Amino acid sequence: MLELYQAEWCPYSHRVRQRLTELGVDFVARQVEADPDDRRALKKVSGDTTIPVLVTDSGEVLGQPDEIVAWLDEHFEFRPDAEQHREKAIEEAELLAQAPPAWP
């Protein structure tokens, strides 16, 4: 099972999650701490504290969004409804951009 070290607020993590969805790939999302100094588990896996990081089934560690997306594209086929997922993501992002923050 693929493991993605990421954060919901990170646009680079979002890019990788979107591609995983378009490919229909199951993965485990590992949430990282907001403060990079607190990311001990991530540092142990990758030697760094930047996100996203993808750990493949074979234990290969990929740490740049372009590298991760390229690897995914090399190893998986797009699902038939990938374009619909992409369109939905764009639609939702536009709605979120218009919405007021949900926190004080």
All heavy atoms as an XYZ file, in Angstrom:
841
protein
N       0.851     -1.181      0.000
C       0.000      0.000      0.000
C       0.894      1.242      0.000
O       1.845      1.329      0.778
C      -0.891     -0.028      1.242
C      -1.728      1.190      1.469
S      -3.243      1.403      0.511
C      -4.113     -0.096      0.768
N       0.571      2.184     -0.865
C       1.306      3.441     -0.914
C       1.003      4.261      0.331
O      -0.119      4.263      0.825
C       0.900      4.242     -2.148
C       1.150      3.609     -3.517
C       0.608      4.510     -4.605
C       2.623      3.345     -3.724
N       2.010      4.982      0.804
C       1.840      5.884      1.942
C       2.205      7.292      1.495
O       3.272      7.504      0.935
C       2.770      5.496      3.092
C       2.439      4.197      3.758
C       3.395      3.922      4.901
O       3.192      4.476      5.998
O       4.364      3.175      4.665
N       1.309      8.232      1.769
C       1.542      9.619      1.417
C       1.624     10.453      2.684
O       0.648     10.580      3.418
C       0.422     10.148      0.520
C       0.539     11.613      0.103
C       1.774     11.835     -0.768
C      -0.723     12.058     -0.618
N       2.802     10.987      2.953
C       2.979     11.930      4.057
C       2.589     13.290      3.511
O       3.166     13.762      2.523
C       4.434     11.914      4.546
C       4.774     10.665      5.302
C       5.101      9.491      4.631
C       4.758     10.639      6.698
C       5.406      8.322      5.318
C       5.062      9.474      7.398
C       5.386      8.328      6.698
O       5.678      7.176      7.382
N       1.604     13.916      4.165
C       1.002     15.108      3.580
C       0.241     15.903      4.623
O       0.130     15.491      5.770
C       0.067     14.665      2.458
C      -1.056     13.734      2.910
C      -2.355     14.481      3.053
O      -2.745     15.231      2.166
N      -3.039     14.309      4.166
N      -0.295     17.038      4.174
C      -1.178     17.853      4.998
C      -2.291     18.370      4.091
O      -2.052     18.681      2.918
C      -0.426     19.016      5.631
N      -3.485     18.475      4.633
C      -4.628     18.929      3.848
C      -4.443     20.356      3.335
O      -4.928     20.696      2.271
C      -5.913     18.819      4.674
C      -6.307     17.397      4.978
C      -6.576     16.569      3.733
O      -7.305     17.035      2.835
O      -6.047     15.447      3.656
N      -3.742     21.186      4.078
C      -3.574     22.584      3.695
C      -2.470     22.792      2.652
O      -2.323     23.867      2.099
C      -3.266     23.444      4.923
C      -2.204     22.864      5.815
C      -2.410     22.152      6.963
C      -0.783     22.914      5.627
N      -1.209     21.754      7.502
C      -0.186     22.209      6.700
C       0.050     23.465      4.673
C       1.190     22.059      6.834
C       1.421     23.318      4.809
C       1.967     22.622      5.881
N      -1.706     21.770      2.358
C      -0.556     21.890      1.453
C      -0.986     21.723     -0.008
O      -1.499     20.666     -0.386
C       0.479     20.829      1.819
S       1.844     20.710      0.644
N      -0.787     22.746     -0.854
C      -1.201     22.626     -2.256
C      -0.442     21.540     -3.017
O      -0.972     20.931     -3.937
C      -0.926     24.014     -2.835
C       0.074     24.633     -1.921
C      -0.165     24.036     -0.570
N       0.804     21.281     -2.633
C       1.582     20.229     -3.297
C       1.039     18.855     -2.932
O       0.974     17.952     -3.770
C       3.056     20.348     -2.936
C       3.610     21.708     -3.276
C       3.908     22.629     -2.275
C       3.807     22.094     -4.596
C       4.392     23.894     -2.580
C       4.288     23.348     -4.917
C       4.580     24.244     -3.904
O       5.050     25.488     -4.210
N       0.631     18.690     -1.682
C      -0.010     17.443     -1.252
C      -1.327     17.257     -1.998
O      -1.656     16.147     -2.433
C      -0.265     17.455      0.256
O       0.922     17.521      0.988
N      -2.079     18.334     -2.154
C      -3.349     18.265     -2.878
C      -3.123     17.780     -4.304
O      -3.883     16.945     -4.820
C      -4.041     19.627     -2.890
C      -5.311     19.615     -3.668
N      -5.362     19.912     -5.003
C      -6.576     19.285     -3.306
C      -6.599     19.784     -5.434
N      -7.355     19.409     -4.424
N      -2.104     18.285     -4.946
C      -1.805     17.882     -6.329
C      -1.587     16.376     -6.409
O      -2.096     15.712     -7.316
C      -0.568     18.622     -6.822
C      -0.181     18.230     -8.214
C       0.976     19.052     -8.721
N       1.363     18.532    -10.011
C       2.601     18.404    -10.414
N       3.595     18.810     -9.652
N       2.882     17.914    -11.591
N      -0.846     15.827     -5.458
C      -0.569     14.382     -5.459
C      -1.848     13.604     -5.139
O      -2.146     12.600     -5.796
C       0.570     14.046     -4.474
C       0.742     12.539     -4.346
C       1.875     14.699     -4.929
N      -2.612     14.054     -4.156
C      -3.865     13.366     -3.833
C      -4.811     13.367     -5.027
O      -5.483     12.371     -5.316
C      -4.563     14.022     -2.627
C      -3.918     13.746     -1.302
C      -4.809     14.180     -0.134
N      -5.443     15.469     -0.305
C      -4.898     16.641      0.038
N      -3.691     16.700      0.593
N      -5.555     17.771     -0.146
N      -4.870     14.483     -5.746
C      -5.733     14.569     -6.927
C      -5.301     13.540     -7.971
O      -6.136     12.851     -8.557
C      -5.701     15.977     -7.520
C      -6.573     16.140     -8.748
C      -8.054     15.975     -8.469
O      -8.531     16.329     -7.400
N      -8.787     15.431     -9.428
N      -4.012     13.408     -8.196
C      -3.544     12.438     -9.190
C      -3.846     11.016     -8.731
O      -4.268     10.176     -9.532
C      -2.046     12.610     -9.442
C      -1.491     11.707    -10.554
C      -2.239     11.828    -11.888
N      -2.257     13.174    -12.385
C      -1.488     13.654    -13.337
N      -0.628     12.877    -13.941
N      -1.578     14.910    -13.686
N      -3.668     10.729     -7.456
C      -4.001      9.404     -6.932
C      -5.479      9.095     -7.172
O      -5.840      7.975     -7.551
C      -3.672      9.322     -5.441
C      -2.174      9.233     -5.111
C      -1.924      9.639     -3.673
C      -1.656      7.843     -5.379
N      -6.343     10.085     -6.992
C      -7.771      9.917     -7.247
C      -8.026      9.654     -8.730
O      -8.779      8.750     -9.088
C      -8.554     11.158     -6.783
O      -8.385     11.302     -5.377
C     -10.031     11.045     -7.122
N      -7.387     10.444     -9.598
C      -7.574     10.281    -11.039
C      -7.119      8.906    -11.518
O      -7.646      8.374    -12.489
C      -6.818     11.373    -11.794
C      -7.399     12.749    -11.585
C      -6.500     13.862    -12.087
O      -5.405     13.576    -12.627
O      -6.894     15.037    -11.931
N      -6.144      8.345    -10.829
C      -5.629      7.024    -11.189
C      -6.385      5.902    -10.479
O      -6.222      4.733    -10.819
C      -4.133      6.936    -10.854
C      -3.235      7.892    -11.651
C      -1.838      7.924    -11.042
C      -3.178      7.492    -13.114
N      -7.181      6.256     -9.478
C      -7.921      5.252     -8.730
C      -7.044      4.413     -7.825
O      -7.330      3.239     -7.581
N      -5.988      5.020     -7.302
C      -5.018      4.293     -6.481
C      -5.349      4.474     -4.999
O      -5.484      5.597     -4.513
C      -3.582      4.806     -6.762
C      -2.576      4.111     -5.877
C      -3.238      4.609     -8.233
N      -5.459      3.348     -4.291
C      -5.637      3.400     -2.845
C      -4.308      3.751     -2.183
O      -3.246      3.318     -2.647
C      -6.121      2.053     -2.312
C      -7.549      1.747     -2.727
O      -8.334      2.690     -2.928
O      -7.874      0.551     -2.854
N      -4.389      4.519     -1.098
C      -3.177      4.904     -0.378
C      -3.537      5.204      1.064
O      -4.701      5.420      1.394
C      -2.506      6.122     -1.030
C      -3.322      7.385     -0.960
C      -3.065      8.342      0.021
C      -4.333      7.628     -1.871
C      -3.820      9.506      0.092
C      -5.099      8.794     -1.815
C      -4.832      9.735     -0.833
N      -2.520      5.221      1.889
C      -2.682      5.611      3.283
C      -2.142      7.030      3.411
O      -0.999      7.292      3.024
C      -1.912      4.659      4.228
C      -1.964      5.160      5.660
C      -2.466      3.251      4.126
N      -2.980      7.925      3.915
C      -2.548      9.306      4.133
C      -1.989      9.420      5.543
O      -2.665      9.099      6.515
C      -3.717     10.262      3.954
N      -0.749      9.844      5.632
C      -0.092     10.083      6.912
C      -0.046     11.590      7.124
O       0.644     12.302      6.402
C       1.332      9.521      6.910
C       1.425      8.063      6.569
C       1.164      7.230      7.774
N       1.329      5.821      7.448
C       0.669      4.862      8.033
N      -0.199      5.136      8.984
N       0.856      3.613      7.681
N      -0.802     12.065      8.087
C      -0.837     13.497      8.369
C       0.456     13.900      9.090
O       0.901     13.204      9.993
C      -2.043     13.838      9.241
C      -3.370     13.411      8.645
C      -3.642     14.010      7.276
O      -3.296     15.158      6.997
N      -4.250     13.231      6.405
N       1.024     14.999      8.659
C       2.240     15.488      9.301
C       1.912     16.685     10.184
O       0.879     17.342     10.014
C       3.328     15.882      8.277
C       3.744     14.680      7.441
C       2.878     17.022      7.400
N       2.792     16.960     11.096
C       2.635     18.099     11.994
C       2.792     19.396     11.202
O       3.514     19.451     10.207
C       3.677     18.032     13.115
C       3.495     16.877     14.077
C       3.916     15.505     13.534
O       4.483     15.432     12.421
O       3.642     14.503     14.205
N       2.131     20.441     11.661
C       2.211     21.739     10.982
C       3.618     22.322     11.056
O       4.098     22.917     10.094
C       1.198     22.709     11.585
N       4.281     22.147     12.176
C       5.627     22.677     12.365
C       6.650     21.648     11.874
O       6.729     20.541     12.413
C       5.866     22.967     13.848
C       7.200     23.643     14.125
O       8.093     23.619     13.239
O       7.345     24.198     15.219
N       7.435     21.993     10.843
C       8.422     21.047     10.321
C       9.388     20.503     11.378
O       9.859     19.366     11.256
C       9.180     21.859      9.257
C       8.197     22.891      8.820
C       7.406     23.231     10.065
N       9.661     21.272     12.419
C      10.560     20.797     13.468
C       9.984     19.621     14.255
O      10.712     18.913     14.948
C      10.906     21.935     14.440
C      11.763     23.008     13.791
O      12.458     22.701     12.790
O      11.732     24.150     14.274
N       8.668     19.415     14.158
C       7.996     18.334     14.894
C       7.763     17.084     14.040
O       7.141     16.139     14.499
C       6.660     18.826     15.440
C       6.821     19.910     16.478
O       7.866     19.951     17.146
O       5.889     20.738     16.612
N       8.233     17.061     12.818
C       7.952     15.963     11.886
C       8.993     14.835     11.982
O       9.642     14.476     11.011
C       7.886     16.488     10.463
C       6.779     17.486     10.265
C       6.756     18.033      8.858
N       5.748     19.077      8.744
C       5.636     19.877      7.695
N       6.450     19.743      6.661
N       4.707     20.797      7.677
N       9.117     14.270     13.167
C      10.131     13.235     13.391
C       9.876     11.975     12.572
O      10.790     11.394     12.012
C      10.228     12.912     14.878
C      10.895     14.026     15.688
C      10.975     13.719     17.167
N       9.776     14.040     17.939
C       9.317     15.268     18.156
N       9.933     16.301     17.647
N       8.238     15.470     18.884
N       8.618     11.525     12.495
C       8.308     10.309     11.741
C       8.640     10.497     10.263
O       9.225      9.610      9.635
C       6.839      9.939     11.907
N       8.305     11.658      9.716
C       8.613     11.946      8.318
C      10.123     11.991      8.101
O      10.642     11.427      7.134
C       7.976     13.263      7.887
C       8.314     13.737      6.472
C       7.887     12.722      5.432
C       7.662     15.084      6.213
N      10.829     12.645      9.010
C      12.288     12.745      8.878
C      12.926     11.353      8.926
O      13.876     11.074      8.189
C      12.863     13.634      9.971
C      14.352     13.849      9.785
C      14.764     15.183     10.289
C      16.250     15.309     10.095
N      16.637     16.474      9.397
N      12.384     10.476      9.754
C      12.909      9.118      9.850
C      12.730      8.367      8.524
O      13.610      7.627      8.089
C      12.203      8.367     10.980
C      12.733      6.984     11.226
C      12.036      6.349     12.412
C      12.579      4.954     12.656
N      11.919      4.294     13.782
N      11.604      8.592      7.853
C      11.308      7.901      6.604
C      12.084      8.488      5.429
O      12.634      7.760      4.617
C       9.785      7.958      6.303
C       9.477      7.532      4.889
C       9.029      7.115      7.293
N      12.121      9.817      5.351
C      12.661     10.455      4.146
C      13.980     11.179      4.338
O      14.614     11.566      3.357
C      11.641     11.453      3.598
O      11.555     12.592      4.436
N      14.365     11.415      5.588
C      15.577     12.189      5.836
C      15.354     13.684      5.743
O      16.295     14.461      5.857
N      14.112     14.093      5.524
C      13.776     15.508      5.367
C      12.426     15.766      6.035
O      11.764     14.834      6.480
C      13.717     15.847      3.877
C      13.828     17.330      3.584
O      13.876     18.138      4.540
O      13.848     17.701      2.400
N      12.008     17.027      6.067
C      10.723     17.366      6.686
C       9.758     18.029      5.717
O       8.707     18.501      6.122
C      10.925     18.291      7.906
O      11.594     19.486      7.473
C      11.724     17.591      8.993
N      10.113     18.079      4.430
C       9.219     18.709      3.454
C       8.194     17.696      2.946
O       8.460     16.500      2.882
C       9.998     19.293      2.266
O      10.740     18.258      1.634
C      10.948     20.386      2.716
N       7.023     18.225      2.606
C       5.947     17.386      2.089
C       5.549     17.868      0.701
O       5.822     19.016      0.358
C       4.720     17.401      3.033
C       4.267     18.829      3.305
C       5.004     16.621      4.275
C       2.986     18.943      4.103
N       4.947     16.990     -0.060
C       4.559     15.616      0.214
C       5.718     14.646      0.016
O       6.695     14.954     -0.667
C       3.465     15.351     -0.820
C       3.867     16.199     -1.991
C       4.478     17.436     -1.390
N       5.558     13.477      0.609
C       6.480     12.358      0.419
C       5.635     11.118      0.171
O       4.691     10.849      0.912
C       7.384     12.144      1.652
C       8.125     10.819      1.574
C       8.370     13.290      1.802
N       5.979     10.387     -0.877
C       5.297      9.133     -1.179
C       6.262      7.984     -0.940
O       7.398      8.007     -1.430
C       4.830      9.106     -2.629
C       4.044      7.864     -3.042
C       2.630      7.915     -2.460
C       3.995      7.716     -4.550
N       5.802      6.995     -0.179
C       6.571      5.769      0.021
C       5.853      4.684     -0.767
O       4.671      4.412     -0.536
C       6.675      5.392      1.515
C       7.490      4.122      1.683
C       7.286      6.533      2.318
N       6.567      4.081     -1.726
C       5.967      3.083     -2.603
C       5.914      1.721     -1.919
O       6.508      1.524     -0.858
C       6.769      2.961     -3.912
O       8.026      2.353     -3.634
C       6.970      4.317     -4.574
N       5.222      0.794     -2.562
C       5.124     -0.578     -2.041
C       6.493     -1.220     -1.857
O       6.682     -2.035     -0.969
C       4.297     -1.450     -2.987
C       2.836     -1.030     -3.045
O       2.356     -0.400     -2.085
O       2.186     -1.332     -4.059
N       7.444     -0.825     -2.702
C       8.789     -1.408     -2.619
C       9.696     -0.661     -1.650
O      10.858     -1.009     -1.498
C       9.431     -1.437     -4.005
O       9.646     -0.115     -4.469
N       9.171      0.384     -1.018
C       9.952      1.147     -0.053
C      10.692      2.328     -0.636
O      11.404      3.040      0.075
N      10.517      2.580     -1.932
C      11.139      3.747     -2.556
C      10.487      5.008     -1.995
O       9.271      5.068     -1.821
C      10.941      3.680     -4.073
C      11.618      4.792     -4.832
C      11.444      4.647     -6.345
O      10.795      3.687     -6.801
O      11.962      5.525     -7.048
N      11.298      6.014     -1.706
C      10.813      7.269     -1.129
C      10.953      8.369     -2.173
O      12.056      8.654     -2.643
C      11.603      7.633      0.153
C      11.134      8.963      0.721
C      11.458      6.519      1.190
N       9.819      8.984     -2.507
C       9.790     10.068     -3.493
C       9.363     11.339     -2.785
O       8.366     11.336     -2.056
C       8.807      9.736     -4.611
C       9.013      8.372     -5.283
C       7.842      8.040     -6.179
C      10.306      8.362     -6.058
N      10.100     12.431     -3.016
C       9.862     13.601     -2.207
C       9.592     14.911     -2.899
O       9.568     15.943     -2.248
N       9.365     14.925     -4.185
C       8.997     16.157     -4.877
C       7.696     15.907     -5.632
O       7.535     14.841     -6.225
C      10.095     16.568     -5.872
C      11.417     16.915     -5.238
C      11.317     18.162     -4.367
O      10.606     19.099     -4.702
N      12.019     18.154     -3.254
N       6.764     16.860     -5.638
C       5.483     16.611     -6.306
C       5.631     16.180     -7.763
O       4.953     15.252     -8.198
C       4.742     17.943     -6.203
C       5.455     18.744     -5.181
C       6.831     18.189     -5.040
N       6.512     16.839     -8.525
C       6.698     16.454     -9.934
C       7.213     15.024    -10.042
O       6.778     14.262    -10.906
C       7.678     17.401    -10.632
C       7.105     18.790    -10.841
O       5.868     18.951    -10.781
O       7.900     19.722    -11.055
N       8.140     14.662     -9.172
C       8.699     13.313     -9.164
C       7.621     12.290     -8.796
O       7.519     11.220     -9.408
C       9.860     13.256     -8.165
C      10.480     11.897     -8.002
C      11.550     11.864     -6.908
O      11.474     12.654     -5.940
O      12.449     11.022     -7.037
N       6.809     12.614     -7.812
C       5.750     11.701     -7.367
C       4.732     11.497     -8.482
O       4.368     10.361     -8.816
C       5.071     12.230     -6.091
C       6.060     12.251     -4.922
C       3.847     11.385     -5.752
C       5.557     12.991     -3.687
N       4.257     12.578     -9.084
C       3.260     12.482    -10.150
C       3.824     11.716    -11.339
O       3.134     10.857    -11.917
C       2.750     13.886    -10.550
C       1.940     13.837    -11.836
C       1.925     14.487     -9.422
N       5.065     11.963    -11.701
C       5.689     11.229    -12.816
C       5.757      9.735    -12.506
O       5.473      8.895    -13.371
C       7.076     11.790    -13.104
N       6.125      9.392    -11.283
C       6.210      7.980    -10.894
C       4.821      7.345    -10.970
O       4.668      6.235    -11.488
C       6.792      7.843     -9.481
C       6.998      6.425     -9.073
C       8.128      5.680     -9.250
C       6.047      5.564     -8.417
N       7.939      4.400     -8.754
C       6.662      4.314     -8.237
C       4.743      5.734     -7.971
C       6.022      3.235     -7.633
C       4.091      4.667     -7.375
C       4.734      3.432     -7.206
N       3.816      8.032    -10.449
C       2.455      7.507    -10.492
C       1.989      7.288    -11.930
O       1.420      6.243    -12.262
C       1.491      8.456     -9.771
C       1.643      8.535     -8.257
C       0.832      9.708     -7.704
C       1.233      7.228     -7.591
N       2.267      8.259    -12.794
C       1.854      8.151    -14.200
C       2.560      6.986    -14.898
O       2.001      6.389    -15.817
C       2.143      9.450    -14.942
C       1.204     10.575    -14.548
O       0.224     10.319    -13.814
O       1.464     11.725    -14.961
N       3.756      6.682    -14.457
C       4.527      5.572    -15.032
C       3.978      4.210    -14.609
O       4.099      3.231    -15.339
C       5.977      5.685    -14.533
C       7.031      5.463    -15.561
C       8.392      5.704    -14.931
O       8.973      4.735    -14.392
O       8.857      6.862    -14.973
N       3.404      4.146    -13.420
C       3.020      2.862    -12.840
C       1.523      2.557    -12.856
O       1.126      1.424    -12.563
C       3.541      2.779    -11.402
C       5.020      2.653    -11.338
N       5.855      3.741    -11.381
C       5.809      1.563    -11.265
C       7.108      3.324    -11.320
N       7.106      2.011    -11.252
N       0.685      3.533    -13.177
C      -0.762      3.330    -13.121
C      -1.430      3.945    -14.341
O      -0.907      4.880    -14.942
C      -1.349      3.954    -11.847
C      -0.807      3.368    -10.577
C       0.246      3.986     -9.909
C      -1.324      2.194    -10.050
C       0.764      3.454     -8.739
C      -0.815      1.641     -8.893
C       0.227      2.274     -8.234
N      -2.622      3.425    -14.652
C      -3.448      3.943    -15.747
C      -4.530      4.853    -15.160
O      -5.049      4.578    -14.079
C      -4.132      2.784    -16.487
C      -3.174      1.818    -17.152
C      -2.580      2.383    -18.421
O      -3.272      3.170    -19.105
O      -1.411      2.058    -18.710
N      -4.889      5.884    -15.903
C      -5.990      6.738    -15.473
C      -7.283      5.943    -15.465
O      -7.511      5.122    -16.343
C      -6.146      7.954    -16.402
C      -5.145      9.029    -16.148
C      -3.985      9.105    -16.902
C      -5.366      9.971    -15.158
C      -3.063     10.096    -16.662
C      -4.447     10.973    -14.915
C      -3.289     11.030    -15.670
N      -8.107      6.203    -14.475
C      -9.406      5.550    -14.425
C     -10.317      6.200    -15.461
O     -10.069      7.345    -15.879
C      -9.980      5.606    -13.020
C     -10.032      6.994    -12.433
C     -10.337      7.033    -10.972
N     -11.757      6.824    -10.744
C     -12.292      6.626     -9.563
N     -11.538      6.612     -8.485
N     -13.582      6.447     -9.431
N     -11.364      5.529    -15.900
C     -12.225      6.067    -16.958
C     -12.863      7.421    -16.626
O     -13.102      8.220    -17.523
C     -13.309      4.990    -17.129
C     -12.702      3.741    -16.594
C     -11.744      4.181    -15.510
N     -13.123      7.679    -15.358
C     -13.772      8.935    -14.984
C     -12.787      9.974    -14.434
O     -13.172     10.882    -13.714
C     -14.889      8.685    -13.982
C     -14.401      8.044    -12.684
O     -13.231      7.623    -12.609
O     -15.205      7.970    -11.734
N     -11.520      9.864    -14.802
C     -10.492     10.781    -14.287
C     -10.820     12.238    -14.612
O     -10.666     13.118    -13.764
C      -9.122     10.411    -14.847
N     -11.275     12.493    -15.820
C     -11.588     13.868    -16.215
C     -12.740     14.423    -15.373
O     -12.720     15.590    -14.979
C     -11.930     13.936    -17.704
C     -12.121     15.348    -18.215
C     -10.894     16.231    -18.061
O      -9.763     15.735    -18.215
O     -11.069     17.437    -17.779
N     -13.718     13.597    -15.067
C     -14.826     14.043    -14.217
C     -14.329     14.382    -12.815
O     -14.775     15.360    -12.217
C     -15.899     12.952    -14.142
C     -16.645     12.774    -15.439
C     -17.557     11.569    -15.368
O     -17.108     10.450    -15.206
N     -18.849     11.828    -15.498
N     -13.398     13.599    -12.301
C     -12.826     13.902    -10.988
C     -12.080     15.233    -11.020
O     -12.169     16.036    -10.096
C     -11.878     12.780    -10.538
C     -12.582     11.643     -9.891
N     -13.052     11.689     -8.596
C     -12.923     10.429    -10.368
C     -13.636     10.556     -8.290
N     -13.575      9.760     -9.362
N     -11.339     15.467    -12.094
C     -10.586     16.714    -12.223
C     -11.545     17.904    -12.293
O     -11.342     18.921    -11.625
C      -9.699     16.653    -13.464
C      -8.717     17.803    -13.557
C      -7.736     17.642    -14.707
N      -6.965     16.404    -14.555
C      -6.950     15.424    -15.472
N      -7.628     15.538    -16.587
N      -6.231     14.344    -15.262
N     -12.600     17.782    -13.094
C     -13.585     18.863    -13.216
C     -14.260     19.138    -11.872
O     -14.465     20.291    -11.503
C     -14.624     18.502    -14.269
C     -14.082     18.530    -15.684
C     -15.052     17.945    -16.707
O     -16.189     17.582    -16.335
O     -14.652     17.853    -17.874
N     -14.591     18.088    -11.151
C     -15.229     18.240     -9.838
C     -14.286     18.953     -8.866
O     -14.711     19.806     -8.088
C     -15.636     16.870     -9.301
C     -16.432     16.914     -8.045
C     -17.802     17.478     -8.294
C     -18.643     17.350     -7.042
N     -19.866     18.115     -7.123
N     -13.009     18.606     -8.912
C     -12.031     19.243     -8.025
C     -11.929     20.738     -8.315
O     -11.866     21.559     -7.391
C     -10.666     18.575     -8.180
N     -11.942     21.097     -9.577
C     -11.874     22.515     -9.958
C     -13.133     23.240     -9.483
O     -13.059     24.337     -8.919
C     -11.681     22.657    -11.482
C     -10.281     22.153    -11.871
C     -11.898     24.097    -11.935
C     -10.081     21.954    -13.353
N     -14.282     22.613     -9.700
C     -15.553     23.195     -9.270
C     -15.571     23.423     -7.756
O     -15.954     24.502     -7.277
C     -16.676     22.248     -9.670
C     -18.058     22.679     -9.314
C     -19.077     21.611     -9.708
O     -19.032     21.165    -10.869
O     -19.882     21.238     -8.845
N     -15.142     22.438     -6.992
C     -15.119     22.551     -5.530
C     -14.122     23.612     -5.066
O     -14.398     24.349     -4.116
C     -14.802     21.200     -4.888
C     -15.903     20.175     -5.053
C     -17.218     20.595     -4.414
O     -17.196     21.120     -3.272
O     -18.260     20.412     -5.052
N     -12.979     23.700     -5.723
C     -11.980     24.703     -5.351
C     -12.535     26.111     -5.559
O     -12.301     27.003     -4.740
C     -10.699     24.501     -6.158
N     -13.263     26.295     -6.639
C     -13.860     27.607     -6.897
C     -14.897     27.961     -5.836
O     -14.959     29.096     -5.376
C     -14.472     27.631     -8.299
C     -13.427     27.616     -9.399
C     -13.995     27.392    -10.791
O     -15.205     27.095    -10.917
O     -13.208     27.503    -11.752
N     -15.699     26.980     -5.427
C     -16.690     27.222     -4.371
C     -16.013     27.546     -3.043
O     -16.443     28.444     -2.319
C     -17.604     26.012     -4.212
C     -18.604     25.767     -5.326
C     -19.330     24.439     -5.118
C     -19.599     26.914     -5.410
N     -14.964     26.805     -2.734
C     -14.240     27.057     -1.488
C     -13.596     28.434     -1.467
O     -13.542     29.091     -0.434
C     -13.170     25.980     -1.252
C     -13.684     24.643     -0.767
C     -12.559     23.619     -0.767
C     -14.288     24.773      0.614
N     -13.124     28.878     -2.604
C     -12.484     30.190     -2.687
C     -13.481     31.314     -2.384
O     -13.094     32.380     -1.906
C     -11.863     30.387     -4.063
N     -14.750     31.063     -2.633
C     -15.795     32.069     -2.414
C     -16.361     32.023     -1.000
O     -16.987     32.971     -0.547
C     -16.930     31.863     -3.398
C     -16.523     32.017     -4.840
C     -17.610     31.556     -5.795
O     -18.734     31.316     -5.395
N     -17.258     31.431     -7.050
N     -16.147     30.915     -0.309
C     -16.747     30.718      1.019
C     -15.919     31.404      2.103
O     -14.699     31.449      2.039
C     -16.838     29.232      1.323
N     -16.602     31.934      3.115
C     -15.862     32.510      4.255
C     -15.201     31.399      5.046
O     -15.645     30.239      5.004
C     -16.954     33.189      5.072
C     -18.218     32.520      4.680
C     -18.033     32.032      3.265
N     -14.130     31.700      5.767
C     -13.459     30.670      6.579
C     -14.431     30.068      7.600
O     -15.316     30.747      8.111
C     -12.343     31.419      7.299
C     -12.195     32.717      6.577
C     -13.508     33.001      5.888
N     -14.237     28.786      7.875
C     -15.125     28.075      8.803
C     -14.654     28.189     10.251
O     -15.247     27.611     11.126
C     -15.214     26.609      8.390
N     -13.617     28.914     10.491
C     -13.096     29.059     11.843
C     -13.019     30.533     12.212
O     -12.995     31.391     11.345
C     -11.723     28.393     11.976
C     -10.730     28.965     11.018
C      -9.938     30.056     11.208
C     -10.449     28.522      9.685
N      -9.180     30.307     10.097
C      -9.466     29.379      9.152
C     -10.930     27.476      8.902
C      -8.957     29.214      7.858
C     -10.406     27.324      7.630
C      -9.445     28.191      7.125
N     -13.000     30.835     13.517
C     -12.971     32.240     13.955
C     -11.657     32.928     13.642
O     -10.677     32.384     13.398
C     -13.162     32.162     15.463
C     -13.127     30.733     15.849
C     -13.097     29.912     14.600
